[in-house]
Amino acid sequence: MFKVYLDPFDGEPDDADEFYALVGRCTILWGHVDTTVEGMLSYLMDIPSAAEVREPEIPISFKRKMRLWRKAYNRMPELADAKSAAIKFANEAARLSEQRQTIIHSTIAFEKKEPKARGIRYRQRGDKTLYWQFRISKDYLTRHMNELQNLLRMLDFPAMHALFLIVSINYQKQSKR
């Protein structure tokens, strides 16, 4: 039986440090994804055609960032060449974001030196609170970490395209002076 009040470091297996290191690495990689998206959105919102999609500020929540991302790539003609790669990235990012939420926003603890940790998470849906339990292993975290690294690679083309676009627009502005 999983008990929320357990000391999270009680009953750890000998390799628990590796488990925690993987959680940390996944968290850091997600930070790279999130801040890269935020930076790209910031630059893209400076393009004149972004006026119809621009929000007062770049959203904090990743889900809202992805909504703005999709809107920009679907409506801004300058981004057409990178649209396919950008939308593919957004779809994969949404999937991995759910996994990240479970890893980061759960109570996780080991019991009886088992190799897999147990977790419990809840989500509020209206007036209902939904709880669910899960198991999480080093293998799962390793796969998630590898998927995050691949997600960052998926940003290569949209990021380079956006960079060249911004440089080109700034060059045109300076040429008119």
N, CA and C atoms as an extended XYZ file, in Angstrom:
531
Properties=species:S:1:pos:R:3:atomname:S:1:resname:S:1:resid:I:1 pbc="F F F"
N         0.844       -1.189        0.000 N   MET     1
C         0.000        0.000        0.000 CA  MET     1
C         0.878        1.236        0.000 C   MET     1
N         0.621        2.133       -0.910 N   PHE     2
C         1.372        3.381       -0.989 CA  PHE     2
C         0.841        4.346        0.062 C   PHE     2
N         1.739        4.931        0.822 N   LYS     3
C         1.337        5.865        1.861 CA  LYS     3
C         1.987        7.207        1.581 C   LYS     3
N         1.177        8.213        1.396 N   VAL     4
C         1.678        9.543        1.053 CA  VAL     4
C         2.591       10.094        2.144 C   VAL     4
N         2.352        9.722        3.377 N   TYR     5
C         3.125       10.286        4.477 CA  TYR     5
C         4.490        9.637        4.664 C   TYR     5
N         4.824        8.645        3.846 N   LEU     6
C         6.141        8.012        3.960 CA  LEU     6
C         7.258        9.027        3.721 C   LEU     6
N         8.350        8.848        4.418 N   ASP     7
C         9.542        9.631        4.124 CA  ASP     7
C         9.992        9.220        2.725 C   ASP     7
N        10.130       10.165        1.784 N   PRO     8
C        10.467        9.779        0.406 CA  PRO     8
C        11.823        9.095        0.283 C   PRO     8
N        12.679        9.227        1.287 N   PHE     9
C        14.007        8.630        1.199 CA  PHE     9
C        14.148        7.400        2.090 C   PHE     9
N        13.034        6.919        2.625 N   ASP    10
C        13.039        5.737        3.470 CA  ASP    10
C        12.777        4.513        2.595 C   ASP    10
N        13.555        3.465        2.772 N   GLY    11
C        13.334        2.239        2.011 CA  GLY    11
C        13.872        2.293        0.597 C   GLY    11
N        14.848        3.153        0.354 N   GLU    12
C        15.409        3.285       -0.994 CA  GLU    12
C        16.275        2.090       -1.368 C   GLU    12
N        16.276        1.721       -2.646 N   PRO    13
C        17.237        0.715       -3.097 CA  PRO    13
C        18.636        1.343       -3.147 C   PRO    13
N        19.648        0.525       -3.272 N   ASP    14
C        21.027        1.027       -3.259 CA  ASP    14
C        21.321        1.996       -4.409 C   ASP    14
N        20.633        1.851       -5.530 N   ASP    15
C        20.908        2.712       -6.688 CA  ASP    15
C        19.932        3.896       -6.803 C   ASP    15
N        19.326        4.281       -5.684 N   ALA    16
C        18.354        5.381       -5.701 CA  ALA    16
C        18.975        6.689       -6.191 C   ALA    16
N        20.269        6.908       -5.922 N   ASP    17
C        20.914        8.137       -6.391 CA  ASP    17
C        20.851        8.254       -7.910 C   ASP    17
N        20.968        7.119       -8.597 N   GLU    18
C        20.866        7.130      -10.063 CA  GLU    18
C        19.460        7.532      -10.493 C   GLU    18
N        18.458        7.048       -9.797 N   PHE    19
C        17.068        7.403      -10.077 CA  PHE    19
C        16.884        8.914       -9.939 C   PHE    19
N        17.349        9.473       -8.815 N   TYR    20
C        17.190       10.910       -8.576 CA  TYR    20
C        17.989       11.736       -9.578 C   TYR    20
N        19.151       11.239       -9.974 N   ALA    21
C        19.944       11.954      -10.989 CA  ALA    21
C        19.188       12.001      -12.314 C   ALA    21
N        18.507       10.918      -12.665 N   LEU    22
C        17.726       10.902      -13.904 CA  LEU    22
C        16.552       11.872      -13.826 C   LEU    22
N        15.890       11.946      -12.675 N   VAL    23
C        14.813       12.928      -12.497 CA  VAL    23
C        15.378       14.331      -12.704 C   VAL    23
N        16.546       14.600      -12.130 N   GLY    24
C        17.184       15.907      -12.292 CA  GLY    24
C        17.542       16.204      -13.735 C   GLY    24
N        18.088       15.238      -14.430 N   ARG    25
C        18.457       15.435      -15.836 CA  ARG    25
C        17.222       15.697      -16.696 C   ARG    25
N        16.159       14.953      -16.440 N   CYS    26
C        14.916       15.180      -17.188 CA  CYS    26
C        14.392       16.599      -16.931 C   CYS    26
N        14.486       17.032      -15.690 N   THR    27
C        14.027       18.375      -15.330 CA  THR    27
C        14.855       19.439      -16.045 C   THR    27
N        16.162       19.260      -16.069 N   ILE    28
C        17.047       20.223      -16.734 CA  ILE    28
C        16.807       20.243      -18.239 C   ILE    28
N        16.660       19.070      -18.847 N   LEU    29
C        16.378       19.022      -20.287 CA  LEU    29
C        15.051       19.711      -20.601 C   LEU    29
N        14.050       19.490      -19.761 N   TRP    30
C        12.773       20.156      -20.000 CA  TRP    30
C        12.943       21.675      -19.901 C   TRP    30
N        13.770       22.124      -18.981 N   GLY    31
C        14.055       23.562      -18.884 CA  GLY    31
C        14.647       24.099      -20.175 C   GLY    31
N        15.525       23.318      -20.805 N   HIS    32
C        16.098       23.729      -22.097 CA  HIS    32
C        15.011       23.834      -23.162 C   HIS    32
N        14.132       22.845      -23.206 N   VAL    33
C        13.039       22.870      -24.186 CA  VAL    33
C        12.177       24.110      -23.954 C   VAL    33
N        11.752       24.305      -22.732 N   ASP    34
C        10.837       25.398      -22.409 CA  ASP    34
C        11.438       26.770      -22.701 C   ASP    34
N        12.672       26.987      -22.285 N   THR    35
C        13.271       28.307      -22.513 CA  THR    35
C        13.621       28.531      -23.980 C   THR    35
N        13.947       27.477      -24.718 N   THR    36
C        14.194       27.624      -26.153 CA  THR    36
C        12.906       28.025      -26.864 C   THR    36
N        11.815       27.370      -26.534 N   VAL    37
C        10.518       27.720      -27.120 CA  VAL    37
C        10.161       29.160      -26.762 C   VAL    37
N        10.344       29.515      -25.503 N   GLU    38
C        10.020       30.874      -25.064 CA  GLU    38
C        10.858       31.913      -25.813 C   GLU    38
N        12.146       31.639      -25.963 N   GLY    39
C        13.015       32.569      -26.694 CA  GLY    39
C        12.620       32.690      -28.154 C   GLY    39
N        12.318       31.552      -28.780 N   MET    40
C        11.908       31.594      -30.185 CA  MET    40
C        10.603       32.370      -30.351 C   MET    40
N         9.643       32.130      -29.462 N   LEU    41
C         8.381       32.867      -29.544 CA  LEU    41
C         8.612       34.361      -29.376 C   LEU    41
N         9.498       34.703      -28.479 N   SER    42
C         9.806       36.121      -28.258 CA  SER    42
C        10.319       36.775      -29.538 C   SER    42
N        11.241       36.103      -30.230 N   TYR    43
C        11.756       36.630      -31.494 CA  TYR    43
C        10.692       36.646      -32.578 C   TYR    43
N         9.914       35.567      -32.671 N   LEU    44
C         8.892       35.490      -33.721 CA  LEU    44
C         7.823       36.560      -33.545 C   LEU    44
N         7.518       36.916      -32.310 N   MET    45
C         6.490       37.924      -32.070 CA  MET    45
C         6.948       39.325      -32.478 C   MET    45
N         8.248       39.490      -32.751 N   ASP    46
C         8.762       40.776      -33.235 CA  ASP    46
C         8.597       40.949      -34.746 C   ASP    46
N         8.232       39.869      -35.441 N   ILE    47
C         8.025       39.947      -36.888 CA  ILE    47
C         6.711       40.686      -37.131 C   ILE    47
N         6.699       41.629      -38.065 N   PRO    48
C         5.475       42.420      -38.294 CA  PRO    48
C         4.201       41.589      -38.503 C   PRO    48
N         4.267       40.480      -39.225 N   SER    49
C         3.054       39.692      -39.472 CA  SER    49
C         2.543       38.967      -38.224 C   SER    49
N         3.282       39.042      -37.130 N   ALA    50
C         2.840       38.404      -35.881 CA  ALA    50
C         1.745       39.202      -35.192 C   ALA    50
N         1.452       40.385      -35.707 N   ALA    51
C         0.453       41.252      -35.062 CA  ALA    51
C        -0.874       40.531      -34.823 C   ALA    51
N        -1.287       39.676      -35.754 N   GLU    52
C        -2.581       39.001      -35.597 CA  GLU    52
C        -2.555       37.848      -34.593 C   GLU    52
N        -1.390       37.351      -34.235 N   VAL    53
C        -1.298       36.243      -33.278 CA  VAL    53
C        -0.671       36.657      -31.947 C   VAL    53
N        -0.033       37.810      -31.923 N   ARG    54
C         0.715       38.267      -30.747 CA  ARG    54
C        -0.182       38.388      -29.523 C   ARG    54
N         0.328       37.958      -28.400 N   GLU    55
C        -0.342       38.126      -27.114 CA  GLU    55
C         0.404       39.209      -26.341 C   GLU    55
N        -0.224       39.793      -25.312 N   PRO    56
C         0.452       40.861      -24.559 CA  PRO    56
C         1.826       40.449      -24.028 C   PRO    56
N         1.967       39.180      -23.684 N   GLU    57
C         3.260       38.655      -23.248 CA  GLU    57
C         3.326       37.164      -23.561 C   GLU    57
N         4.545       36.644      -23.596 N   ILE    58
C         4.726       35.221      -23.862 CA  ILE    58
C         4.136       34.456      -22.666 C   ILE    58
N         3.267       33.480      -22.919 N   PRO    59
C         2.636       32.746      -21.820 CA  PRO    59
C         3.663       32.028      -20.937 C   PRO    59
N         3.294       31.808      -19.705 N   ILE    60
C         4.143       31.060      -18.777 CA  ILE    60
C         3.908       29.562      -18.937 C   ILE    60
N         2.648       29.155      -19.044 N   SER    61
C         2.350       27.725      -19.136 CA  SER    61
C         2.800       27.177      -20.486 C   SER    61
N         3.346       25.982      -20.460 N   PHE    62
C         3.840       25.376      -21.694 CA  PHE    62
C         2.695       25.096      -22.662 C   PHE    62
N         1.561       24.693      -22.145 N   LYS    63
C         0.406       24.418      -23.004 CA  LYS    63
C         0.000       25.682      -23.779 C   LYS    63
N        -0.006       26.810      -23.101 N   ARG    64
C        -0.352       28.077      -23.771 CA  ARG    64
C         0.761       28.524      -24.727 C   ARG    64
N         2.010       28.230      -24.382 N   LYS    65
C         3.112       28.530      -25.320 CA  LYS    65
C         2.920       27.746      -26.614 C   LYS    65
N         2.551       26.470      -26.470 N   MET    66
C         2.348       25.637      -27.665 CA  MET    66
C         1.152       26.115      -28.488 C   MET    66
N         0.134       26.636      -27.819 N   ARG    67
C        -1.012       27.198      -28.536 CA  ARG    67
C        -0.564       28.396      -29.381 C   ARG    67
N         0.241       29.277      -28.789 N   LEU    68
C         0.768       30.431      -29.520 CA  LEU    68
C         1.711       29.983      -30.630 C   LEU    68
N         2.533       28.988      -30.361 N   TRP    69
C         3.474       28.422      -31.340 CA  TRP    69
C         2.713       27.943      -32.585 C   TRP    69
N         1.678       27.129      -32.347 N   ARG    70
C         0.878       26.596      -33.460 CA  ARG    70
C         0.210       27.723      -34.247 C   ARG    70
N        -0.329       28.682      -33.514 N   LYS    71
C        -1.001       29.807      -34.168 CA  LYS    71
C        -0.006       30.566      -35.053 C   LYS    71
N         1.192       30.804      -34.538 N   ALA    72
C         2.216       31.526      -35.313 CA  ALA    72
C         2.592       30.755      -36.574 C   ALA    72
N         2.869       29.474      -36.421 N   TYR    73
C         3.303       28.688      -37.583 CA  TYR    73
C         2.164       28.426      -38.567 C   TYR    73
N         0.927       28.472      -38.107 N   ASN    74
C        -0.208       28.287      -39.014 CA  ASN    74
C        -0.609       29.571      -39.733 C   ASN    74
N        -0.328       30.728      -39.144 N   ARG    75
C        -0.838       31.983      -39.716 CA  ARG    75
C         0.213       32.928      -40.287 C   ARG    75
N         1.463       32.766      -39.914 N   MET    76
C         2.484       33.712      -40.378 CA  MET    76
C         3.138       33.175      -41.653 C   MET    76
N         2.962       33.872      -42.765 N   PRO    77
C         3.476       33.371      -44.046 CA  PRO    77
C         4.996       33.171      -44.067 C   PRO    77
N         5.738       33.969      -43.326 N   GLU    78
C         7.195       33.845      -43.308 CA  GLU    78
C         7.665       32.520      -42.720 C   GLU    78
N         6.797       31.864      -41.959 N   LEU    79
C         7.173       30.629      -41.277 CA  LEU    79
C         6.762       29.377      -42.043 C   LEU    79
N         6.206       29.555      -43.218 N   ALA    80
C         5.665       28.431      -43.997 CA  ALA    80
C         6.698       27.328      -44.239 C   ALA    80
N         7.950       27.700      -44.532 N   ASP    81
C         8.972       26.679      -44.825 CA  ASP    81
C         9.278       25.780      -43.628 C   ASP    81
N         9.075       26.285      -42.433 N   ALA    82
C         9.389       25.512      -41.224 CA  ALA    82
C         8.120       24.970      -40.551 C   ALA    82
N         6.963       25.233      -41.139 N   LYS    83
C         5.690       24.874      -40.495 CA  LYS    83
C         5.596       23.385      -40.172 C   LYS    83
N         5.890       22.538      -41.119 N   SER    84
C         5.758       21.096      -40.902 CA  SER    84
C         6.614       20.623      -39.727 C   SER    84
N         7.867       21.036      -39.702 N   ALA    85
C         8.770       20.644      -38.609 CA  ALA    85
C         8.305       21.233      -37.280 C   ALA    85
N         7.810       22.465      -37.310 N   ALA    86
C         7.371       23.131      -36.083 CA  ALA    86
C         6.121       22.470      -35.501 C   ALA    86
N         5.197       22.080      -36.352 N   ILE    87
C         3.971       21.431      -35.869 CA  ILE    87
C         4.291       20.025      -35.362 C   ILE    87
N         5.189       19.325      -36.050 N   LYS    88
C         5.619       18.001      -35.579 CA  LYS    88
C         6.263       18.138      -34.193 C   LYS    88
N         7.093       19.157      -34.017 N   PHE    89
C         7.697       19.425      -32.713 CA  PHE    89
C         6.605       19.664      -31.664 C   PHE    89
N         5.624       20.502      -31.983 N   ALA    90
C         4.564       20.836      -31.023 CA  ALA    90
C         3.782       19.597      -30.592 C   ALA    90
N         3.512       18.702      -31.533 N   ASN    91
C         2.786       17.472      -31.203 CA  ASN    91
C         3.584       16.590      -30.245 C   ASN    91
N         4.870       16.431      -30.531 N   GLU    92
C         5.727       15.612      -29.667 CA  GLU    92
C         5.935       16.291      -28.307 C   GLU    92
N         6.082       17.601      -28.306 N   ALA    93
C         6.265       18.340      -27.055 CA  ALA    93
C         5.038       18.198      -26.157 C   ALA    93
N         3.845       18.220      -26.748 N   ALA    94
C         2.615       18.069      -25.960 CA  ALA    94
C         2.587       16.694      -25.291 C   ALA    94
N         2.973       15.660      -26.029 N   ARG    95
C         2.992       14.305      -25.479 CA  ARG    95
C         3.985       14.203      -24.315 C   ARG    95
N         5.190       14.725      -24.532 N   LEU    96
C         6.222       14.637      -23.494 CA  LEU    96
C         5.908       15.547      -22.307 C   LEU    96
N         5.170       16.600      -22.549 N   SER    97
C         4.785       17.498      -21.467 CA  SER    97
C         3.921       16.777      -20.434 C   SER    97
N         3.046       15.899      -20.897 N   GLU    98
C         2.220       15.122      -19.963 CA  GLU    98
C         3.085       14.212      -19.094 C   GLU    98
N         4.101       13.595      -19.711 N   GLN    99
C         5.011       12.740      -18.933 CA  GLN    99
C         5.773       13.581      -17.917 C   GLN    99
N         6.221       14.739      -18.344 N   ARG   100
C         6.961       15.637      -17.461 CA  ARG   100
C         6.093       16.032      -16.273 C   ARG   100
N         4.818       16.338      -16.531 N   GLN   101
C         3.907       16.726      -15.444 CA  GLN   101
C         3.831       15.624      -14.396 C   GLN   101
N         3.744       14.375      -14.861 N   THR   102
C         3.641       13.257      -13.926 CA  THR   102
C         4.927       13.094      -13.122 C   THR   102
N         6.073       13.242      -13.761 N   ILE   103
C         7.352       13.088      -13.059 CA  ILE   103
C         7.533       14.193      -12.021 C   ILE   103
N         7.244       15.419      -12.410 N   ILE   104
C         7.537       16.572      -11.555 CA  ILE   104
C         6.459       16.845      -10.509 C   ILE   104
N         5.197       16.634      -10.858 N   HIS   105
C         4.104       17.039       -9.973 CA  HIS   105
C         3.431       15.865       -9.270 C   HIS   105
N         4.229       14.913       -8.840 N   SER   106
C         3.709       13.744       -8.130 CA  SER   106
C         4.481       13.549       -6.840 C   SER   106
N         3.887       12.778       -5.960 N   THR   107
C         4.595       12.318       -4.773 CA  THR   107
C         5.189       10.968       -5.136 C   THR   107
N         6.505       10.869       -5.065 N   ILE   108
C         7.196        9.646       -5.467 CA  ILE   108
C         8.024        9.143       -4.292 C   ILE   108
N         7.944        7.840       -4.025 N   ALA   109
C         8.720        7.257       -2.930 CA  ALA   109
C         8.995        5.787       -3.228 C   ALA   109
N        10.053        5.281       -2.632 N   PHE   110
C        10.377        3.854       -2.726 CA  PHE   110
C         9.788        3.146       -1.515 C   PHE   110
N         9.498        1.869       -1.707 N   GLU   111
C         9.051        1.048       -0.586 CA  GLU   111
C         9.834       -0.253       -0.586 C   GLU   111
N        10.279       -0.647        0.569 N   LYS   112
C        10.919       -1.955        0.758 CA  LYS   112
C        12.033       -2.224       -0.250 C   LYS   112
N        12.794       -1.226       -0.561 N   LYS   113
C        13.947       -1.372       -1.454 CA  LYS   113
C        13.584       -1.931       -2.836 C   LYS   113
N        12.342       -1.715       -3.268 N   GLU   114
C        11.931       -2.142       -4.607 CA  GLU   114
C        12.649       -1.275       -5.640 C   GLU   114
N        12.972       -1.838       -6.819 N   PRO   115
C        13.692       -1.057       -7.828 CA  PRO   115
C        12.839        0.021       -8.493 C   PRO   115
N        11.525       -0.152       -8.480 N   LYS   116
C        10.637        0.856       -9.052 CA  LYS   116
C        10.016        1.666       -7.928 C   LYS   116
N         9.980        2.968       -8.119 N   ALA   117
C         9.326        3.821       -7.134 CA  ALA   117
C         7.829        3.829       -7.415 C   ALA   117
N         7.090        4.144       -6.403 N   ARG   118
C         5.648        4.325       -6.566 CA  ARG   118
C         5.374        5.816       -6.554 C   ARG   118
N         4.376        6.187       -7.313 N   GLY   119
C         3.989        7.586       -7.331 CA  GLY   119
C         2.489        7.724       -7.208 C   GLY   119
N         2.075        8.878       -6.754 N   ILE   120
C         0.658        9.210       -6.721 CA  ILE   120
C         0.516       10.646       -7.206 C   ILE   120
N        -0.506       10.853       -8.002 N   ARG   121
C        -0.745       12.182       -8.557 CA  ARG   121
C        -2.238       12.448       -8.512 C   ARG   121
N        -2.592       13.697       -8.385 N   TYR   122
C        -4.004       14.038       -8.458 CA  TYR   122
C        -4.186       15.211       -9.400 C   TYR   122
N        -5.384       15.329       -9.890 N   ARG   123
C        -5.736       16.427      -10.795 CA  ARG   123
C        -7.156       16.852      -10.445 C   ARG   123
N        -7.375       18.121      -10.406 N   GLN   124
C        -8.697       18.666      -10.119 CA  GLN   124
C        -9.461       18.804      -11.428 C   GLN   124
N       -10.643       18.255      -11.495 N   ARG   125
C       -11.545       18.401      -12.655 CA  ARG   125
C       -12.864       18.922      -12.128 C   ARG   125
N       -13.045       20.214      -12.249 N   GLY   126
C       -14.268       20.804      -11.700 CA  GLY   126
C       -14.283       20.614      -10.205 C   GLY   126
N       -15.364       20.024       -9.691 N   ASP   127
C       -15.463       19.802       -8.251 CA  ASP   127
C       -14.955       18.424       -7.839 C   ASP   127
N       -14.387       17.675       -8.793 N   LYS   128
C       -13.871       16.329       -8.498 CA  LYS   128
C       -12.350       16.336       -8.437 C   LYS   128
N       -11.818       15.575       -7.514 N   THR   129
C       -10.376       15.372       -7.421 CA  THR   129
C       -10.093       13.938       -7.852 C   THR   129
N        -9.282       13.791       -8.888 N   LEU   130
C        -8.945       12.475       -9.412 CA  LEU   130
C        -7.546       12.097       -8.940 C   LEU   130
N        -7.396       10.901       -8.401 N   TYR   131
C        -6.107       10.400       -7.947 CA  TYR   131
C        -5.741        9.180       -8.772 C   TYR   131
N        -4.476        9.022       -9.050 N   TRP   132
C        -4.036        7.764       -9.630 CA  TRP   132
C        -2.631        7.434       -9.155 C   TRP   132
N        -2.369        6.123       -9.076 N   GLN   133
C        -1.060        5.626       -8.671 CA  GLN   133
C        -0.337        5.088       -9.890 C   GLN   133
N         0.968        5.102       -9.826 N   PHE   134
C         1.774        4.588      -10.930 CA  PHE   134
C         3.109        4.105      -10.385 C   PHE   134
N         3.817        3.356      -11.212 N   ARG   135
C         5.184        2.919      -10.919 CA  ARG   135
C         6.097        3.679      -11.868 C   ARG   135
N         7.289        3.997      -11.394 N   ILE   136
C         8.250        4.699      -12.239 CA  ILE   136
C         9.630        4.089      -12.003 C   ILE   136
N        10.339        3.818      -13.091 N   SER   137
C        11.626        3.137      -12.993 CA  SER   137
C        12.726        3.977      -13.631 C   SER   137
N        13.948        3.559      -13.389 N   LYS   138
C        15.087        4.215      -14.040 CA  LYS   138
C        14.990        4.047      -15.556 C   LYS   138
N        14.525        2.890      -16.018 N   ASP   139
C        14.379        2.675      -17.465 CA  ASP   139
C        13.405        3.680      -18.076 C   ASP   139
N        12.286        3.908      -17.399 N   TYR   140
C        11.300        4.885      -17.872 CA  TYR   140
C        11.936        6.280      -17.944 C   TYR   140
N        12.644        6.651      -16.886 N   LEU   141
C        13.278        7.976      -16.851 CA  LEU   141
C        14.353        8.104      -17.933 C   LEU   141
N        15.101        7.047      -18.182 N   THR   142
C        16.127        7.068      -19.234 CA  THR   142
C        15.478        7.261      -20.598 C   THR   142
N        14.381        6.536      -20.850 N   ARG   143
C        13.659        6.703      -22.121 CA  ARG   143
C        13.142        8.133      -22.262 C   ARG   143
N        12.582        8.667      -21.176 N   HIS   144
C        12.059       10.039      -21.204 CA  HIS   144
C        13.185       11.034      -21.488 C   HIS   144
N        14.323       10.839      -20.843 N   MET   145
C        15.467       11.720      -21.062 CA  MET   145
C        15.911       11.667      -22.532 C   MET   145
N        15.973       10.480      -23.105 N   ASN   146
C        16.358       10.342      -24.517 CA  ASN   146
C        15.337       10.997      -25.437 C   ASN   146
N        14.060       10.861      -25.099 N   GLU   147
C        13.021       11.509      -25.908 CA  GLU   147
C        13.130       13.030      -25.829 C   GLU   147
N        13.488       13.547      -24.669 N   LEU   148
C        13.673       14.999      -24.533 CA  LEU   148
C        14.866       15.482      -25.354 C   LEU   148
N        15.935       14.706      -25.370 N   GLN   149
C        17.087       15.078      -26.200 CA  GLN   149
C        16.695       15.094      -27.674 C   GLN   149
N        15.901       14.119      -28.106 N   ASN   150
C        15.423       14.101      -29.489 CA  ASN   150
C        14.492       15.277      -29.764 C   ASN   150
N        13.683       15.642      -28.778 N   LEU   151
C        12.795       16.794      -28.928 CA  LEU   151
C        13.601       18.072      -29.157 C   LEU   151
N        14.677       18.232      -28.399 N   LEU   152
C        15.538       19.404      -28.600 CA  LEU   152
C        16.131       19.417      -30.013 C   LEU   152
N        16.502       18.245      -30.525 N   ARG   153
C        17.030       18.173      -31.894 CA  ARG   153
C        15.969       18.560      -32.924 C   ARG   153
N        14.712       18.261      -32.611 N   MET   154
C        13.622       18.617      -33.522 CA  MET   154
C        13.491       20.132      -33.680 C   MET   154
N        14.027       20.881      -32.735 N   LEU   155
C        13.961       22.344      -32.798 CA  LEU   155
C        15.019       22.939      -33.722 C   LEU   155
N        15.984       22.143      -34.160 N   ASP   156
C        17.085       22.675      -34.973 CA  ASP   156
C        16.599       23.448      -36.193 C   ASP   156
N        15.772       22.817      -37.027 N   PHE   157
C        15.347       23.485      -38.255 CA  PHE   157
C        14.467       24.707      -37.980 C   PHE   157
N        13.407       24.590      -37.175 N   PRO   158
C        12.627       25.803      -36.901 CA  PRO   158
C        13.457       26.925      -36.277 C   PRO   158
N        14.398       26.577      -35.406 N   ALA   159
C        15.221       27.611      -34.766 CA  ALA   159
C        16.137       28.296      -35.779 C   ALA   159
N        16.781       27.521      -36.630 N   MET   160
C        17.662       28.119      -37.642 CA  MET   160
C        16.849       28.952      -38.633 C   MET   160
N        15.700       28.455      -39.028 N   HIS   161
C        14.832       29.193      -39.943 CA  HIS   161
C        14.429       30.534      -39.320 C   HIS   161
N        14.008       30.497      -38.052 N   ALA   162
C        13.605       31.722      -37.362 CA  ALA   162
C        14.777       32.691      -37.237 C   ALA   162
N        15.960       32.170      -36.926 N   LEU   163
C        17.137       33.025      -36.806 CA  LEU   163
C        17.438       33.739      -38.120 C   LEU   163
N        17.451       32.990      -39.217 N   PHE   164
C        17.713       33.613      -40.517 CA  PHE   164
C        16.629       34.620      -40.888 C   PHE   164
N        15.400       34.320      -40.538 N   LEU   165
C        14.293       35.224      -40.813 CA  LEU   165
C        14.471       36.540      -40.058 C   LEU   165
N        14.803       36.460      -38.789 N   ILE   166
C        14.994       37.656      -37.960 CA  ILE   166
C        16.179       38.476      -38.479 C   ILE   166
N        17.273       37.790      -38.794 N   VAL   167
C        18.450       38.495      -39.328 CA  VAL   167
C        18.088       39.202      -40.630 C   VAL   167
N        17.355       38.528      -41.487 N   SER   168
C        16.949       39.106      -42.766 CA  SER   168
C        16.066       40.334      -42.574 C   SER   168
N        15.105       40.243      -41.678 N   ILE   169
C        14.211       41.381      -41.412 CA  ILE   169
C        14.995       42.559      -40.847 C   ILE   169
N        15.889       42.287      -39.903 N   ASN   170
C        16.701       43.363      -39.328 CA  ASN   170
C        17.621       43.988      -40.372 C   ASN   170
N        18.161       43.172      -41.267 N   TYR   171
C        19.009       43.693      -42.339 CA  TYR   171
C        18.202       44.616      -43.247 C   TYR   171
N        16.988       44.205      -43.587 N   GLN   172
C        16.141       45.019      -44.442 CA  GLN   172
C        15.800       46.342      -43.769 C   GLN   172
N        15.552       46.326      -42.473 N   LYS   173
C        15.251       47.549      -41.719 CA  LYS   173
C        16.442       48.492      -41.761 C   LYS   173
N        17.645       47.944      -41.561 N   GLN   174
C        18.847       48.788      -41.555 CA  GLN   174
C        19.165       49.307      -42.954 C   GLN   174
N        18.878       48.549      -43.974 N   SER   175
C        19.138       48.972      -45.356 CA  SER   175
C        18.269       50.152      -45.744 C   SER   175
N        17.097       50.274      -45.165 N   LYS   176
C        16.171       51.360      -45.491 CA  LYS   176
C        16.561       52.667      -44.818 C   LYS   176
N        17.479       52.607      -43.884 N   ARG   177
C        17.880       53.825      -43.155 CA  ARG   177
C        18.775       54.697      -43.964 C   ARG   177
